[in-house]
C-alpha cells in the first residue's frame, strides 16, 4: 500500500512501538528468543520489531500484546490536536508561543 505519510515519521513511530515492546518484554523477564518461540516467530523478527525495522501487521501486534500483557486502544485524532502539537513544537521559533485554545 502506497502512503503519502513521511517514511521517516513512520520509522519514528515503529521505533517508539519497539521501545515499548522492549520495556514490556523485560518486565516479563523474557528474552527475545523466549518471546519469539512463544509467538512462533524468529528471534530476528523480534529484533526487527524492537528496532523499528519491521512494519508488522496487526496480527503480530495482537499476539505480542497477548504475550506481553498490554492492551491496544485506538483513539481518534483531530486536526486541532495536530495544530496544537505544531504550536507546542514551534515555540520560540517566531510562531505562536502560547496555546490560544487553552483557557487559563
N, CA, C and O atoms as a GROMACS GRO file, in nm:
protein
  416
    1UNK      N    1   0.084  -0.118   0.000
    1UNK     CA    2   0.000   0.000   0.000
    1UNK      C    3   0.088   0.124   0.000
    1UNK      O    4   0.177   0.138   0.084
    2UNK      N    5   0.064   0.212  -0.092
    2UNK     CA    6   0.139   0.337  -0.104
    2UNK      C    7   0.078   0.439  -0.008
    2UNK      O    8  -0.044   0.451   0.003
    3UNK      N    9   0.165   0.512   0.060
    3UNK     CA   10   0.118   0.610   0.159
    3UNK      C   11   0.181   0.745   0.131
    3UNK      O   12   0.294   0.753   0.081
    4UNK      N   13   0.110   0.850   0.163
    4UNK     CA   14   0.166   0.983   0.150
    4UNK      C   15   0.225   1.033   0.282
    4UNK      O   16   0.260   1.150   0.294
    5UNK      N   17   0.236   0.943   0.380
    5UNK     CA   18   0.294   0.977   0.510
    5UNK      C   19   0.445   0.968   0.499
    5UNK      O   20   0.498   0.876   0.438
    6UNK      N   21   0.513   1.064   0.558
    6UNK     CA   22   0.659   1.069   0.556
    6UNK      C   23   0.719   0.940   0.611
    6UNK      O   24   0.689   0.902   0.724
    7UNK      N   25   0.803   0.872   0.533
    7UNK     CA   26   0.862   0.746   0.579
    7UNK      C   27   0.945   0.761   0.706
    7UNK      O   28   0.952   0.668   0.787
    8UNK      N   29   1.007   0.877   0.726
    8UNK     CA   30   1.084   0.899   0.848
    8UNK      C   31   0.992   0.905   0.970
    8UNK      O   32   1.028   0.858   1.078
    9UNK      N   33   0.874   0.962   0.952
    9UNK     CA   34   0.775   0.966   1.060
    9UNK      C   35   0.729   0.825   1.094
    9UNK      O   36   0.717   0.789   1.211
   10UNK      N   37   0.703   0.744   0.990
   10UNK     CA   38   0.660   0.606   1.014
   10UNK      C   39   0.769   0.528   1.087
   10UNK      O   40   0.738   0.448   1.176
   11UNK      N   41   0.894   0.549   1.050
   11UNK     CA   42   1.006   0.482   1.116
   11UNK      C   43   1.011   0.523   1.264
   11UNK      O   44   1.034   0.440   1.351
   12UNK      N   45   0.990   0.651   1.290
   12UNK     CA   46   0.990   0.701   1.428
   12UNK      C   47   0.880   0.634   1.510
   12UNK      O   48   0.901   0.599   1.626
   13UNK      N   49   0.764   0.619   1.452
   13UNK     CA   50   0.652   0.553   1.520
   13UNK      C   51   0.686   0.407   1.548
   13UNK      O   52   0.663   0.358   1.659
   14UNK      N   53   0.742   0.337   1.448
   14UNK     CA   54   0.782   0.198   1.469
   14UNK      C   55   0.887   0.186   1.578
   14UNK      O   56   0.885   0.091   1.657
   15UNK      N   57   0.980   0.282   1.584
   15UNK     CA   58   1.082   0.278   1.688
   15UNK      C   59   1.022   0.301   1.825
   15UNK      O   60   1.065   0.240   1.923
   16UNK      N   61   0.923   0.386   1.834
   16UNK     CA   62   0.856   0.409   1.962
   16UNK      C   63   0.783   0.283   2.006
   16UNK      O   64   0.791   0.244   2.123
   17UNK      N   65   0.712   0.218   1.914
   17UNK     CA   66   0.649   0.090   1.948
   17UNK      C   67   0.754  -0.009   1.994
   17UNK      O   68   0.736  -0.079   2.093
   18UNK      N   69   0.865  -0.015   1.921
   18UNK     CA   70   0.972  -0.109   1.955
   18UNK      C   71   1.027  -0.088   2.094
   18UNK      O   72   1.050  -0.184   2.167
   19UNK      N   73   1.046   0.037   2.132
   19UNK     CA   74   1.099   0.063   2.266
   19UNK      C   75   0.998   0.022   2.372
   19UNK      O   76   1.036  -0.022   2.481
   20UNK      N   77   0.869   0.035   2.341
   20UNK     CA   78   0.767  -0.011   2.434
   20UNK      C   79   0.767  -0.164   2.443
   20UNK      O   80   0.749  -0.219   2.552
   21UNK      N   81   0.788  -0.231   2.331
   21UNK     CA   82   0.796  -0.377   2.333
   21UNK      C   83   0.910  -0.424   2.422
   21UNK      O   84   0.895  -0.517   2.501
   22UNK      N   85   1.025  -0.358   2.410
   22UNK     CA   86   1.141  -0.396   2.492
   22UNK      C   87   1.107  -0.380   2.639
   22UNK      O   88   1.137  -0.468   2.721
   23UNK      N   89   1.043  -0.268   2.672
   23UNK     CA   90   1.006  -0.243   2.812
   23UNK      C   91   0.913  -0.352   2.866
   23UNK      O   92   0.935  -0.406   2.974
   24UNK      N   93   0.809  -0.384   2.791
   24UNK     CA   94   0.715  -0.488   2.835
   24UNK      C   95   0.781  -0.625   2.841
   24UNK      O   96   0.757  -0.703   2.934
   25UNK      N   97   0.865  -0.654   2.741
   25UNK     CA   98   0.932  -0.785   2.739
   25UNK      C   99   1.025  -0.800   2.859
   25UNK      O  100   1.028  -0.906   2.920
   26UNK      N  101   1.100  -0.696   2.892
   26UNK     CA  102   1.192  -0.706   3.005
   26UNK      C  103   1.116  -0.711   3.138
   26UNK      O  104   1.162  -0.774   3.233
   27UNK      N  105   1.002  -0.645   3.145
   27UNK     CA  106   0.919  -0.655   3.267
   27UNK      C  107   0.873  -0.799   3.291
   27UNK      O  108   0.857  -0.842   3.405
   28UNK      N  109   0.852  -0.871   3.182
   28UNK     CA  110   0.808  -1.010   3.192
   28UNK      C  111   0.927  -1.106   3.203
   28UNK      O  112   0.909  -1.228   3.204
   29UNK      N  113   1.047  -1.051   3.211
   29UNK     CA  114   1.170  -1.131   3.219
   29UNK      C  115   1.181  -1.232   3.105
   29UNK      O  116   1.220  -1.347   3.125
   30UNK      N  117   1.145  -1.187   2.985
   30UNK     CA  118   1.154  -1.272   2.868
   30UNK      C  119   1.271  -1.227   2.780
   30UNK      O  120   1.291  -1.108   2.758
   31UNK      N  121   1.345  -1.322   2.731
   31UNK     CA  122   1.448  -1.290   2.632
   31UNK      C  123   1.379  -1.276   2.497
   31UNK      O  124   1.264  -1.315   2.479
   32UNK      N  125   1.451  -1.220   2.402
   32UNK     CA  126   1.396  -1.211   2.267
   32UNK      C  127   1.368  -1.351   2.214
   32UNK      O  128   1.266  -1.374   2.148
   33UNK      N  129   1.458  -1.443   2.241
   33UNK     CA  130   1.442  -1.580   2.193
   33UNK      C  131   1.317  -1.645   2.253
   33UNK      O  132   1.240  -1.710   2.182
   34UNK      N  133   1.298  -1.627   2.385
   34UNK     CA  134   1.182  -1.688   2.451
   34UNK      C  135   1.051  -1.630   2.396
   34UNK      O  136   0.956  -1.704   2.372
   35UNK      N  137   1.048  -1.499   2.375
   35UNK     CA  138   0.928  -1.437   2.320
   35UNK      C  139   0.904  -1.487   2.177
   35UNK      O  140   0.790  -1.517   2.140
   36UNK      N  141   1.009  -1.496   2.100
   36UNK     CA  142   0.997  -1.543   1.961
   36UNK      C  143   0.940  -1.685   1.958
   36UNK      O  144   0.853  -1.716   1.877
   37UNK      N  145   0.989  -1.770   2.045
   37UNK     CA  146   0.940  -1.909   2.050
   37UNK      C  147   0.792  -1.913   2.085
   37UNK      O  148   0.715  -1.988   2.025
   38UNK      N  149   0.752  -1.832   2.182
   38UNK     CA  150   0.610  -1.830   2.223
   38UNK      C  151   0.521  -1.779   2.111
   38UNK      O  152   0.408  -1.825   2.094
   39UNK      N  153   0.573  -1.683   2.034
   39UNK     CA  154   0.494  -1.623   1.928
   39UNK      C  155   0.502  -1.700   1.797
   39UNK      O  156   0.429  -1.670   1.702
   40UNK      N  157   0.591  -1.800   1.791
   40UNK     CA  158   0.608  -1.874   1.667
   40UNK      C  159   0.679  -1.794   1.560
   40UNK      O  160   0.651  -1.808   1.441
   41UNK      N  161   0.772  -1.709   1.603
   41UNK     CA  162   0.847  -1.623   1.513
   41UNK      C  163   0.996  -1.649   1.534
   41UNK      O  164   1.036  -1.719   1.626
   42UNK      N  165   1.076  -1.591   1.447
   42UNK     CA  166   1.221  -1.600   1.466
   42UNK      C  167   1.266  -1.490   1.561
   42UNK      O  168   1.200  -1.387   1.576
   43UNK      N  169   1.380  -1.512   1.625
   43UNK     CA  170   1.436  -1.409   1.712
   43UNK      C  171   1.469  -1.285   1.630
   43UNK      O  172   1.453  -1.172   1.677
   44UNK      N  173   1.513  -1.306   1.508
   44UNK     CA  174   1.546  -1.194   1.420
   44UNK      C  175   1.424  -1.104   1.398
   44UNK      O  176   1.438  -0.982   1.391
   45UNK      N  177   1.306  -1.163   1.388
   45UNK     CA  178   1.184  -1.083   1.372
   45UNK      C  179   1.158  -0.997   1.495
   45UNK      O  180   1.116  -0.882   1.484
   46UNK      N  181   1.182  -1.054   1.613
   46UNK     CA  182   1.165  -0.977   1.737
   46UNK      C  183   1.265  -0.861   1.740
   46UNK      O  184   1.230  -0.749   1.777
   47UNK      N  185   1.389  -0.888   1.700
   47UNK     CA  186   1.491  -0.782   1.694
   47UNK      C  187   1.445  -0.670   1.602
   47UNK      O  188   1.455  -0.553   1.635
   48UNK      N  189   1.395  -0.708   1.485
   48UNK     CA  190   1.348  -0.608   1.389
   48UNK      C  191   1.231  -0.527   1.445
   48UNK      O  192   1.224  -0.406   1.426
   49UNK      N  193   1.139  -0.595   1.514
   49UNK     CA  194   1.025  -0.524   1.574
   49UNK      C  195   1.074  -0.422   1.677
   49UNK      O  196   1.030  -0.308   1.679
   50UNK      N  197   1.166  -0.467   1.762
   50UNK     CA  198   1.213  -0.380   1.870
   50UNK      C  199   1.296  -0.262   1.819
   50UNK      O  200   1.300  -0.157   1.882
   51UNK      N  201   1.362  -0.280   1.706
   51UNK     CA  202   1.442  -0.171   1.649
   51UNK      C  203   1.359  -0.079   1.559
   51UNK      O  204   1.406   0.027   1.518
   52UNK      N  205   1.238  -0.119   1.530
   52UNK     CA  206   1.154  -0.039   1.441
   52UNK      C  207   1.186  -0.062   1.296
   52UNK      O  208   1.150   0.020   1.210
   53UNK      N  209   1.254  -0.171   1.266
   53UNK     CA  210   1.294  -0.200   1.128
   53UNK      C  211   1.194  -0.284   1.052
   53UNK      O  212   1.215  -0.315   0.935
   54UNK      N  213   1.085  -0.322   1.116
   54UNK     CA  214   0.987  -0.408   1.050
   54UNK      C  215   0.848  -0.351   1.071
   54UNK      O  216   0.806  -0.328   1.184
   55UNK      N  217   0.780  -0.329   0.964
   55UNK     CA  218   0.642  -0.284   0.971
   55UNK      C  219   0.553  -0.408   0.973
   55UNK      O  220   0.519  -0.462   0.868
   56UNK      N  221   0.516  -0.452   1.090
   56UNK     CA  222   0.441  -0.576   1.106
   56UNK      C  223   0.292  -0.550   1.106
   56UNK      O  224   0.247  -0.438   1.129
   57UNK      N  225   0.218  -0.654   1.081
   57UNK     CA  226   0.073  -0.643   1.074
   57UNK      C  227   0.006  -0.647   1.210
   57UNK      O  228   0.070  -0.675   1.312
   58UNK      N  229  -0.120  -0.620   1.209
   58UNK     CA  230  -0.198  -0.615   1.332
   58UNK      C  231  -0.202  -0.751   1.400
   58UNK      O  232  -0.210  -0.758   1.523
   59UNK      N  233  -0.197  -0.860   1.323
   59UNK     CA  234  -0.199  -0.992   1.385
   59UNK      C  235  -0.079  -1.013   1.476
   59UNK      O  236  -0.094  -1.058   1.589
   60UNK      N  237   0.040  -0.981   1.426
   60UNK     CA  238   0.162  -0.995   1.507
   60UNK      C  239   0.156  -0.902   1.628
   60UNK      O  240   0.199  -0.938   1.738
   61UNK      N  241   0.102  -0.783   1.608
   61UNK     CA  242   0.091  -0.686   1.717
   61UNK      C  243  -0.002  -0.739   1.826
   61UNK      O  244   0.028  -0.726   1.945
   62UNK      N  245  -0.113  -0.798   1.786
   62UNK     CA  246  -0.208  -0.852   1.884
   62UNK      C  247  -0.150  -0.970   1.959
   62UNK      O  248  -0.172  -0.984   2.079
   63UNK      N  249  -0.076  -1.057   1.890
   63UNK     CA  250  -0.013  -1.171   1.956
   63UNK      C  251   0.090  -1.121   2.058
   63UNK      O  252   0.096  -1.171   2.170
   64UNK      N  253   0.170  -1.022   2.018
   64UNK     CA  254   0.269  -0.967   2.110
   64UNK      C  255   0.200  -0.905   2.232
   64UNK      O  256   0.247  -0.923   2.344
   65UNK      N  257   0.093  -0.834   2.210
   65UNK     CA  258   0.018  -0.773   2.321
   65UNK      C  259  -0.030  -0.880   2.417
   65UNK      O  260  -0.027  -0.862   2.539
   66UNK      N  261  -0.075  -0.991   2.362
   66UNK     CA  262  -0.124  -1.101   2.445
   66UNK      C  263  -0.011  -1.159   2.531
   66UNK      O  264  -0.030  -1.180   2.651
   67UNK      N  265   0.104  -1.185   2.471
   67UNK     CA  266   0.215  -1.244   2.545
   67UNK      C  267   0.281  -1.148   2.644
   67UNK      O  268   0.332  -1.190   2.748
   68UNK      N  269   0.279  -1.020   2.611
   68UNK     CA  270   0.345  -0.922   2.699
   68UNK      C  271   0.247  -0.853   2.792
   68UNK      O  272   0.287  -0.768   2.872
   69UNK      N  273   0.119  -0.888   2.782
   69UNK     CA  274   0.017  -0.838   2.874
   69UNK      C  275   0.001  -0.687   2.868
   69UNK      O  276   0.007  -0.618   2.970
   70UNK      N  277  -0.020  -0.636   2.748
   70UNK     CA  278  -0.057  -0.495   2.735
   70UNK      C  279  -0.179  -0.485   2.646
   70UNK      O  280  -0.211  -0.578   2.572
   71UNK      N  281  -0.246  -0.373   2.652
   71UNK     CA  282  -0.366  -0.353   2.574
   71UNK      C  283  -0.340  -0.255   2.461
   71UNK      O  284  -0.246  -0.176   2.465
   72UNK      N  285  -0.424  -0.263   2.362
   72UNK     CA  286  -0.415  -0.175   2.247
   72UNK      C  287  -0.544  -0.096   2.240
   72UNK      O  288  -0.653  -0.153   2.250
   73UNK      N  289  -0.532   0.034   2.224
   73UNK     CA  290  -0.653   0.115   2.206
   73UNK      C  291  -0.631   0.207   2.087
   73UNK      O  292  -0.519   0.249   2.057
   74UNK      N  293  -0.739   0.237   2.021
   74UNK     CA  294  -0.735   0.327   1.906
   74UNK      C  295  -0.815   0.450   1.944
   74UNK      O  296  -0.929   0.441   1.991
   75UNK      N  297  -0.752   0.565   1.923
   75UNK     CA  298  -0.818   0.690   1.957
   75UNK      C  299  -0.822   0.779   1.834
   75UNK      O  300  -0.729   0.780   1.753
   76UNK      N  301  -0.927   0.851   1.822
   76UNK     CA  302  -0.941   0.946   1.714
   76UNK      C  303  -0.850   1.066   1.739
   76UNK      O  304  -0.836   1.113   1.852
   77UNK      N  305  -0.788   1.113   1.634
   77UNK     CA  306  -0.703   1.231   1.645
   77UNK      C  307  -0.764   1.338   1.556
   77UNK      O  308  -0.790   1.314   1.438
   78UNK      N  309  -0.784   1.454   1.612
   78UNK     CA  310  -0.848   1.561   1.536
   78UNK      C  311  -0.743   1.654   1.476
   78UNK      O  312  -0.630   1.660   1.525
   79UNK      N  313  -0.780   1.728   1.373
   79UNK     CA  314  -0.687   1.828   1.317
   79UNK      C  315  -0.645   1.931   1.422
   79UNK      O  316  -0.535   1.985   1.415
   80UNK      N  317  -0.733   1.958   1.519
   80UNK     CA  318  -0.699   2.053   1.625
   80UNK      C  319  -0.580   2.002   1.706
   80UNK      O  320  -0.492   2.080   1.741
   81UNK      N  321  -0.577   1.872   1.735
   81UNK     CA  322  -0.464   1.816   1.808
   81UNK      C  323  -0.335   1.833   1.730
   81UNK      O  324  -0.230   1.863   1.788
   82UNK      N  325  -0.341   1.814   1.598
   82UNK     CA  326  -0.222   1.835   1.515
   82UNK      C  327  -0.177   1.981   1.521
   82UNK      O  328  -0.058   2.009   1.530
   83UNK      N  329  -0.274   2.072   1.517
   83UNK     CA  330  -0.241   2.214   1.525
   83UNK      C  331  -0.175   2.246   1.658
   83UNK      O  332  -0.075   2.317   1.662
   84UNK      N  333  -0.231   2.194   1.767
   84UNK     CA  334  -0.174   2.221   1.899
   84UNK      C  335  -0.034   2.163   1.911
   84UNK      O  336   0.054   2.226   1.970
   85UNK      N  337  -0.012   2.046   1.856
   85UNK     CA  338   0.121   1.986   1.858
   85UNK      C  339   0.217   2.075   1.781
   85UNK      O  340   0.330   2.098   1.825
   86UNK      N  341   0.174   2.125   1.667
   86UNK     CA  342   0.257   2.213   1.585
   86UNK      C  343   0.292   2.340   1.663
   86UNK      O  344   0.405   2.389   1.657
   87UNK      N  345   0.194   2.392   1.734
   87UNK     CA  346   0.217   2.514   1.813
   87UNK      C  347   0.320   2.486   1.922
   87UNK      O  348   0.412   2.566   1.943
   88UNK      N  349   0.305   2.373   1.992
   88UNK     CA  350   0.398   2.340   2.100
   88UNK      C  351   0.540   2.322   2.048
   88UNK      O  352   0.635   2.365   2.113
   89UNK      N  353   0.555   2.259   1.933
   89UNK     CA  354   0.689   2.231   1.883
   89UNK      C  355   0.752   2.352   1.816
   89UNK      O  356   0.873   2.352   1.792
   90UNK      N  357   0.674   2.456   1.785
   90UNK     CA  358   0.730   2.573   1.720
   90UNK      C  359   0.756   2.689   1.816
   90UNK      O  360   0.795   2.797   1.773
   91UNK      N  361   0.735   2.667   1.945
   91UNK     CA  362   0.759   2.774   2.043
   91UNK      C  363   0.901   2.824   2.033
   91UNK      O  364   0.996   2.746   2.020
   92UNK      N  365   0.915   2.956   2.040
   92UNK     CA  366   1.047   3.016   2.037
   92UNK      C  367   1.106   3.024   1.897
   92UNK      O  368   1.222   3.060   1.882
   93UNK      N  369   1.029   2.990   1.796
   93UNK     CA  370   1.081   2.994   1.659
   93UNK      C  371   1.009   3.100   1.576
   93UNK      O  372   1.006   3.092   1.454
   94UNK      N  373   0.950   3.200   1.643
   94UNK     CA  374   0.884   3.307   1.572
   94UNK      C  375   0.739   3.278   1.537
   94UNK      O  376   0.674   3.358   1.469
   95UNK      N  377   0.686   3.164   1.582
   95UNK     CA  378   0.546   3.131   1.558
   95UNK      C  379   0.466   3.161   1.683
   95UNK      O  380   0.514   3.231   1.773
   96UNK      N  381   0.347   3.110   1.690
   96UNK     CA  382   0.263   3.129   1.809
   96UNK      C  383   0.336   3.070   1.929
   96UNK      O  384   0.382   2.956   1.924
   97UNK      N  385   0.347   3.145   2.036
   97UNK     CA  386   0.419   3.098   2.154
   97UNK      C  387   0.329   3.061   2.268
   97UNK      O  388   0.376   3.018   2.373
   98UNK      N  389   0.199   3.077   2.250
   98UNK     CA  390   0.105   3.039   2.356
   98UNK      C  391  -0.012   2.969   2.291
   98UNK      O  392  -0.053   3.006   2.181
   99UNK      N  393  -0.065   2.870   2.356
   99UNK     CA  394  -0.177   2.794   2.305
   99UNK      C  395  -0.303   2.880   2.313
   99UNK      O  396  -0.351   2.906   2.423
  100UNK      N  397  -0.358   2.923   2.200
  100UNK     CA  398  -0.474   3.011   2.204
  100UNK      C  399  -0.603   2.938   2.241
  100UNK      O  400  -0.704   3.003   2.266
  101UNK      N  401  -0.602   2.806   2.245
  101UNK     CA  402  -0.722   2.730   2.273
  101UNK      C  403  -0.733   2.688   2.418
  101UNK      O  404  -0.836   2.634   2.459
  102UNK      N  405  -0.631   2.710   2.495
  102UNK     CA  406  -0.630   2.666   2.632
  102UNK      C  407  -0.675   2.781   2.723
  102UNK      O  408  -0.619   2.890   2.718
  103UNK      N  409  -0.777   2.755   2.805
  103UNK     CA  410  -0.822   2.859   2.896
  103UNK      C  411  -0.734   2.857   3.021
  103UNK      O  412  -0.694   2.751   3.068
  104UNK      N  413  -0.703   2.974   3.073
  104UNK     CA  414  -0.616   2.986   3.192
  104UNK      C  415  -0.693   2.975   3.319
  104UNK      O  416  -0.635   2.982   3.427
   0.00000   0.00000   0.00000
